[in-house]
Amino acid sequence: MIVQLRPGVVVFGFDKPPKRVPRCREFHPISSLKPKEDMNLDKVYQNLTVPNHTKIALVVLDGLGDIATESTGYRTPLEAANTPTLDALAKRSALGRMIPVAPGITPGSGPGHLGLFGYDPLEFEVGRGVIEALGLGIDLKAGDVAARANFCTLDTKGLVTDRRAGRIDTPVCEAQVELLKKKIKKIGDVEVILKAGKGHRFVVIFRGKGLEGPLTNTDPGREGQPIAVSKPVKKTAKSSKAAKVVAEFYKQALPLLKNCRPANGFLLRGIAHQPAIPTFEQRYGLKAAAIAVYPMYKGLAQLVGMKKVEGTQTVQDEFNAAVDALKAFDFVFVHVKYTDMYGEDGNFDGKVKAIEEADAALRVLLPEVDVIAITGDHSTPVPVKGHSWHPQPVMITSEIAGWDGLDRFTERAANSGSLGIFEAKHLIRLLQANARRLDKFGA
């Protein structure tokens, strides 16, 4: 199989790749290379950044990483999937695995993506509500507190029996959000703004004087528990007022939903206000576009200054839109959601199918890029049925990425790759280097 990365950059796949020279098993992951205390590493990179016309793509198969257990036949979905495009790329790529935040820390989607965009998740903490609101096109104002909401199912005792209300269809969500909007417009001097998202998701914005986050989630994190009380993470007069507004919103909203089945309750997460973050173009000198179906991921991209591309509904739509976007942009971020959804549902076959669909859709993008990275924002193992701390696989393909000569793009293959294990926040810098957008350091 032959795959072309732009004219003149061709990747060849072989039935039997040449034997490799055994490599030394010792390596130093990027995360172990600490700068001097007085050195601002971002400033060093900024001084080394040089412009050119190379095109870069970051393809994120959400929750891609997985684990092999007896229950999955000792295979991961990547190993079980038929992926001719990814496997052909693997033969001429550098592979490795990435730690999304820090060893043992399970990331949410926000930290996972910020890491991929090169922003240390431990330094830049962003609430999911802010991200979701931006993704839905809401113009947040200074002092707004935003929350991401999930409709859920409550039993007669007020315990959560389904945190996603059976993943209700979007029209059902829209109808229930309209019900709440008509009845709840203000809480005291605070305006309440609601907007439906996809499926069971919506956002709530509290707009008024003297508010700030972050607040703790009302999502208990598992079924069989009551809705949690939201409290200030750091108690101030503003955050205390915000917590009281959230409590009053629940007091007014839950009775309105009591006859709505299965979505007779809701959970709030990521209750926070928007922080100040330097833009993607400022940090990397790259004019970037973002393509995603779900609002949250558009919001994440918009948060760092990427231009949202609207109108995509399918995975193939996304990759077609990426081709068009690269006519005007240096960098394109493509987000595929369904690998994560099936992982959370514990659906092995569904995750395999989602990987295969992405593999087929990816082909149209390859001739348009000089550098492409394919990875996940975190792992969502089928046996776990949720996000996990396991390092996700990553593959970088370019004319100068190096040839690991591995047969497939899988977790096991990535363990043998030349990239080793590194922190996700370094990925963009590696893409800059592969795109010849970083100059030499020192004489």
SULRA-V397747 format. One record per residue. N is the residue number from 1. RES is the residue in three letters. PSI is psi in degrees with one decimal (* if undefined). D_LAST is the distance of its C-alpha to the last C-alpha in Angstrom with 2 decimals. Layout:
[[N:RES:PSI:D_LAST] [N:RES:PSI:D_LAST]]
This chain:
[[1:MET:139.8:42.00] [2:ILE:131.8:39.36] [3:VAL:130.9:37.43] [4:GLN:128.0:35.41] [5:LEU:88.1:32.43] [6:ARG:158.0:32.63] [7:PRO:130.4:33.42] [8:GLY:-9.9:31.44] [9:VAL:101.2:30.30] [10:VAL:136.4:33.08] [11:VAL:125.6:33.61] [12:PHE:136.4:36.24] [13:GLY:140.3:38.48] [14:PHE:145.6:40.27] [15:ASP:-40.2:43.48] [16:LYS:96.8:42.06] [17:PRO:153.2:38.26] [18:PRO:152.1:36.92] [19:LYS:142.8:36.81] [20:ARG:149.3:33.55] [21:VAL:127.3:32.04] [22:PRO:132.3:32.78] [23:ARG:155.9:29.78] [24:CYS:135.8:29.21] [25:ARG:-12.8:30.94] [26:GLU:135.7:28.48] [27:PHE:163.2:25.73] [28:HIS:104.4:23.92] [29:PRO:150.2:24.82] [30:ILE:-35.6:22.38] [31:SER:-17.4:24.81] [32:SER:-8.3:24.19] [33:LEU:89.4:20.51] [34:LYS:133.1:21.14] [35:PRO:161.3:18.66] [36:LYS:150.7:19.02] [37:GLU:-33.3:22.14] [38:ASP:7.6:20.63] [39:MET:127.7:18.02] [40:ASN:103.5:19.30] [41:LEU:-38.0:17.96] [42:ASP:-37.6:19.55] [43:LYS:-37.3:17.75] [44:VAL:-48.7:14.32] [45:TYR:-41.9:15.65] [46:GLN:-40.5:17.18] [47:ASN:-25.5:14.06] [48:LEU:-14.4:12.53] [49:THR:129.9:15.93] [50:VAL:144.3:16.53] [51:PRO:149.7:20.09] [52:ASN:-168.4:21.73] [53:HIS:15.6:25.23] [54:THR:149.5:25.03] [55:LYS:135.6:27.91] [56:ILE:140.2:27.84] [57:ALA:138.0:30.92] [58:LEU:111.8:31.59] [59:VAL:118.3:35.03] [60:VAL:110.7:36.57] [61:LEU:99.6:39.73] [62:ASP:131.3:40.93] [63:GLY:25.2:41.77] [64:LEU:-43.5:40.79] [65:GLY:148.9:40.24] [66:ASP:178.5:43.39] [67:ILE:149.6:44.82] [68:ALA:124.5:47.17] [69:THR:173.4:50.44] [70:GLU:-37.6:53.94] [71:SER:-22.3:55.06] [72:THR:16.1:52.62] [73:GLY:27.3:53.45] [74:TYR:30.6:50.24] [75:ARG:154.3:48.27] [76:THR:164.0:46.11] [77:PRO:-36.0:46.80] [78:LEU:-37.9:43.63] [79:GLU:-32.4:45.02] [80:ALA:-22.7:48.45] [81:ALA:151.0:47.37] [82:ASN:105.6:47.42] [83:THR:70.4:43.91] [84:PRO:-34.6:43.32] [85:THR:-49.1:40.56] [86:LEU:-39.0:38.50] [87:ASP:-36.7:39.14] [88:ALA:-38.9:38.04] [89:LEU:-38.9:34.75] [90:ALA:-33.5:34.36] [91:LYS:-19.8:34.43] [92:ARG:41.0:31.21] [93:SER:170.0:29.42] [94:ALA:130.0:27.54] [95:LEU:158.3:29.99] [96:GLY:-164.9:30.09] [97:ARG:151.5:31.80] [98:MET:139.4:30.99] [99:ILE:117.5:32.35] [100:PRO:-38.8:33.51] [101:VAL:-69.2:33.53] [102:ALA:158.1:33.65] [103:PRO:128.4:35.54] [104:GLY:-7.4:39.25] [105:ILE:124.3:39.11] [106:THR:120.2:40.97] [107:PRO:152.0:39.61] [108:GLY:176.5:41.61] [109:SER:-35.2:40.61] [110:GLY:-59.1:38.96] [111:PRO:-37.8:36.48] [112:GLY:-44.5:35.98] [113:HIS:-37.6:34.96] [114:LEU:-38.4:32.91] [115:GLY:-44.8:30.81] [116:LEU:-33.2:30.41] [117:PHE:0.4:29.38] [118:GLY:11.7:26.59] [119:TYR:120.4:28.61] [120:ASP:117.4:29.22] [121:PRO:-23.5:33.03] [122:LEU:-17.6:33.47] [123:GLU:-39.3:31.93] [124:PHE:95.5:33.51] [125:GLU:123.5:37.16] [126:VAL:131.3:39.23] [127:GLY:144.8:42.94] [128:ARG:-29.2:44.24] [129:GLY:-41.2:46.80] [130:VAL:-45.8:44.22] [131:ILE:-47.0:42.52] [132:GLU:-41.5:45.87] [133:ALA:-44.2:47.13] [134:LEU:-41.6:44.15] [135:GLY:-29.4:44.55] [136:LEU:4.1:48.20] [137:GLY:15.0:47.38] [138:ILE:129.6:48.60] [139:ASP:98.4:47.16] [140:LEU:141.7:46.59] [141:LYS:160.5:47.26] [142:ALA:130.1:46.14] [143:GLY:-11.0:48.23] [144:ASP:140.2:49.17] [145:VAL:123.5:49.38] [146:ALA:145.9:49.01] [147:ALA:139.0:50.20] [148:ARG:131.6:50.02] [149:ALA:142.2:53.52] [150:ASN:127.5:55.02] [151:PHE:143.4:58.72] [152:CYS:174.3:60.19] [153:THR:129.8:63.60] [154:LEU:143.9:65.63] [155:ASP:-175.8:68.80] [156:THR:-18.4:71.92] [157:LYS:0.1:70.53] [158:GLY:14.0:67.34] [159:LEU:144.3:65.17] [160:VAL:119.4:62.35] [161:THR:-18.6:63.41] [162:ASP:112.7:60.74] [163:ARG:-12.4:57.51] [164:ARG:10.8:57.06] [165:ALA:40.2:60.73] [166:GLY:20.5:60.72] [167:ARG:59.8:57.90] [168:ILE:155.2:60.38] [169:ASP:154.3:59.98] [170:THR:-43.0:58.27] [171:PRO:-33.9:61.60] [172:VAL:-44.4:63.08] [173:CYS:-46.1:60.15] [174:GLU:-40.7:60.48] [175:ALA:-41.3:64.21] [176:GLN:-34.0:63.84] [177:VAL:-39.9:61.10] [178:GLU:-38.4:63.47] [179:LEU:-46.2:66.19] [180:LEU:-39.3:64.06] [181:LYS:-38.1:62.92] [182:LYS:-33.0:66.53] [183:LYS:-28.1:67.64] [184:ILE:102.8:64.69] [185:LYS:-32.5:63.22] [186:LYS:149.8:62.72] [187:ILE:102.0:62.79] [188:GLY:-124.8:63.85] [189:ASP:14.1:61.52] [190:VAL:123.9:58.83] [191:GLU:140.1:58.62] [192:VAL:121.0:58.23] [193:ILE:126.1:56.36] [194:LEU:144.4:56.52] [195:LYS:132.5:55.13] [196:ALA:145.2:55.61] [197:GLY:-140.0:52.77] [198:LYS:146.4:53.17] [199:GLY:-126.6:55.60] [200:HIS:6.9:56.44] [201:ARG:146.0:53.67] [202:PHE:174.9:53.92] [203:VAL:151.9:52.35] [204:VAL:128.7:53.91] [205:ILE:129.7:52.65] [206:PHE:115.7:54.19] [207:ARG:117.3:53.88] [208:GLY:177.4:55.18] [209:LYS:145.9:54.58] [210:GLY:34.6:53.44] [211:LEU:147.2:51.87] [212:GLU:160.9:48.67] [213:GLY:-165.7:47.44] [214:PRO:157.4:46.45] [215:LEU:158.4:49.72] [216:THR:157.0:50.44] [217:ASN:151.5:51.53] [218:THR:-8.5:55.19] [219:ASP:119.8:54.44] [220:PRO:-12.2:55.66] [221:GLY:-11.4:53.33] [222:ARG:160.5:56.19] [223:GLU:162.1:59.73] [224:GLY:4.6:62.78] [225:GLN:155.6:61.54] [226:PRO:165.2:62.52] [227:ILE:130.4:60.25] [228:ALA:156.8:58.15] [229:VAL:130.2:58.33] [230:SER:131.4:55.21] [231:LYS:155.0:54.05] [232:PRO:136.6:51.30] [233:VAL:-41.1:48.16] [234:LYS:114.5:47.89] [235:LYS:118.7:51.25] [236:THR:171.7:51.37] [237:ALA:-40.1:54.13] [238:LYS:-44.4:52.37] [239:SER:-33.0:51.61] [240:SER:-40.0:55.16] [241:LYS:-42.3:56.60] [242:ALA:-41.3:54.56] [243:ALA:-38.7:55.88] [244:LYS:-37.0:59.44] [245:VAL:-42.1:58.98] [246:VAL:-44.7:57.79] [247:ALA:-41.1:60.83] [248:GLU:-34.9:63.18] [249:PHE:-44.1:61.67] [250:TYR:-41.5:62.51] [251:LYS:-36.0:65.98] [252:GLN:-33.7:66.69] [253:ALA:-40.8:64.94] [254:LEU:-41.5:66.12] [255:PRO:-29.6:69.85] [256:LEU:-22.5:69.06] [257:LEU:0.9:67.58] [258:LYS:-29.2:70.23] [259:ASN:6.0:71.97] [260:CYS:119.2:68.83] [261:ARG:136.0:68.40] [262:PRO:0.5:66.14] [263:ALA:74.1:63.81] [264:ASN:14.6:65.81] [265:GLY:179.7:62.97] [266:PHE:156.1:59.29] [267:LEU:140.1:56.26] [268:LEU:137.2:53.50] [269:ARG:157.3:49.86] [270:GLY:45.4:46.68] [271:ILE:106.8:48.62] [272:ALA:174.0:46.05] [273:HIS:166.1:44.79] [274:GLN:126.6:41.66] [275:PRO:169.2:38.48] [276:ALA:125.2:35.66] [277:ILE:132.7:32.72] [278:PRO:147.6:29.67] [279:THR:160.7:29.98] [280:PHE:-43.0:28.26] [281:GLU:-36.6:27.06] [282:GLN:-40.0:25.64] [283:ARG:-37.7:23.64] [284:TYR:-6.8:22.46] [285:GLY:26.9:23.08] [286:LEU:126.8:25.74] [287:LYS:115.5:29.31] [288:ALA:144.8:31.32] [289:ALA:151.2:34.92] [290:ALA:135.1:36.95] [291:ILE:119.1:39.91] [292:ALA:154.3:42.31] [293:VAL:-40.3:46.07] [294:TYR:139.0:46.45] [295:PRO:-36.6:46.00] [296:MET:-40.0:44.06] [297:TYR:-30.3:41.03] [298:LYS:-40.8:41.21] [299:GLY:-41.5:41.27] [300:LEU:-44.0:38.20] [301:ALA:-41.9:36.28] [302:GLN:-33.6:37.80] [303:LEU:-34.2:36.87] [304:VAL:14.4:33.15] [305:GLY:9.9:33.90] [306:MET:151.1:34.34] [307:LYS:123.3:37.13] [308:LYS:136.5:40.13] [309:VAL:118.4:41.75] [310:GLU:164.6:45.46] [311:GLY:0.5:48.32] [312:THR:141.0:47.26] [313:GLN:-27.4:49.83] [314:THR:166.9:49.02] [315:VAL:-41.0:46.00] [316:GLN:-38.4:46.29] [317:ASP:-42.6:46.47] [318:GLU:-46.0:43.16] [319:PHE:-33.7:41.29] [320:ASN:-41.1:43.03] [321:ALA:-33.9:42.00] [322:ALA:-40.0:38.37] [323:VAL:-46.1:38.52] [324:ASP:-40.9:39.89] [325:ALA:-33.7:37.42] [326:LEU:-9.0:34.39] [327:LYS:-26.0:35.72] [328:ALA:-10.6:34.79] [329:PHE:155.6:32.19] [330:ASP:-28.3:28.69] [331:PHE:137.6:29.57] [332:VAL:133.8:32.92] [333:PHE:123.4:34.20] [334:VAL:124.7:37.40] [335:HIS:127.1:39.55] [336:VAL:119.2:42.38] [337:LYS:-31.0:44.77] [338:TYR:-24.0:47.40] [339:THR:-39.0:45.64] [340:ASP:-42.8:45.63] [341:MET:-45.4:49.23] [342:TYR:-33.3:50.61] [343:GLY:-43.9:48.67] [344:GLU:-30.8:50.23] [345:ASP:-5.7:53.62] [346:GLY:26.8:53.24] [347:ASN:94.6:53.83] [348:PHE:-50.2:52.15] [349:ASP:-37.0:53.55] [350:GLY:-40.4:52.63] [351:LYS:-38.5:48.97] [352:VAL:-46.4:48.98] [353:LYS:-40.1:50.47] [354:ALA:-38.5:47.94] [355:ILE:-43.0:45.04] [356:GLU:-37.4:46.80] [357:GLU:-42.5:47.37] [358:ALA:-38.6:43.71] [359:ASP:-43.0:42.77] [360:ALA:-40.5:45.12] [361:ALA:-27.4:44.07] [362:LEU:-28.6:40.34] [363:ARG:-36.5:40.70] [364:VAL:-24.2:41.02] [365:LEU:-30.1:37.56] [366:LEU:-41.0:35.53] [367:PRO:-11.4:35.62] [368:GLU:-4.4:34.20] [369:VAL:153.0:30.93] [370:ASP:-31.1:27.57] [371:VAL:135.1:26.88] [372:ILE:136.9:29.63] [373:ALA:136.0:29.96] [374:ILE:125.9:33.44] [375:THR:-169.1:34.39] [376:GLY:167.6:36.70] [377:ASP:-15.7:36.38] [378:HIS:-178.5:38.07] [379:SER:142.6:40.68] [380:THR:78.0:44.37] [381:PRO:137.8:46.14] [382:VAL:-43.5:49.64] [383:PRO:-24.9:51.14] [384:VAL:-31.7:49.71] [385:LYS:39.8:50.85] [386:GLY:176.0:48.09] [387:HIS:156.6:44.42] [388:SER:174.9:42.91] [389:TRP:-5.6:39.87] [390:HIS:132.7:39.25] [391:PRO:134.9:35.71] [392:GLN:149.4:35.94] [393:PRO:150.9:34.76] [394:VAL:145.3:31.86] [395:MET:129.9:30.84] [396:ILE:125.0:27.85] [397:THR:127.4:28.38] [398:SER:175.5:26.02] [399:GLU:-27.4:25.08] [400:ILE:18.4:22.04] [401:ALA:-25.3:23.43] [402:GLY:155.3:24.45] [403:TRP:104.8:28.04] [404:ASP:-19.9:29.81] [405:GLY:28.0:33.01] [406:LEU:148.8:35.24] [407:ASP:-33.0:38.70] [408:ARG:162.7:39.02] [409:PHE:94.9:37.44] [410:THR:170.7:39.18] [411:GLU:-43.6:38.53] [412:ARG:-40.7:39.10] [413:ALA:-40.8:36.80] [414:ALA:-29.2:34.07] [415:ASN:-24.4:34.41] [416:SER:0.0:33.14] [417:GLY:160.8:30.23] [418:SER:-16.3:26.56] [419:LEU:-19.7:25.73] [420:GLY:-147.4:27.80] [421:ILE:125.6:29.04] [422:PHE:165.8:26.97] [423:GLU:139.6:27.84] [424:ALA:-28.0:28.77] [425:LYS:-13.3:26.73] [426:HIS:-6.5:23.53] [427:LEU:-47.2:25.10] [428:ILE:-36.2:24.13] [429:ARG:-37.4:20.42] [430:LEU:-35.9:20.89] [431:LEU:-39.1:22.81] [432:GLN:-45.1:20.14] [433:ALA:-44.1:17.66] [434:ASN:-28.1:20.50] [435:ALA:8.3:21.23] [436:ARG:40.1:17.73] [437:ARG:10.9:17.67] [438:LEU:128.6:14.42] [439:ASP:172.1:11.03] [440:LYS:143.8:7.88] [441:PHE:120.1:6.91] [442:GLY:174.7:3.78] [443:ALA:*:0.00]]
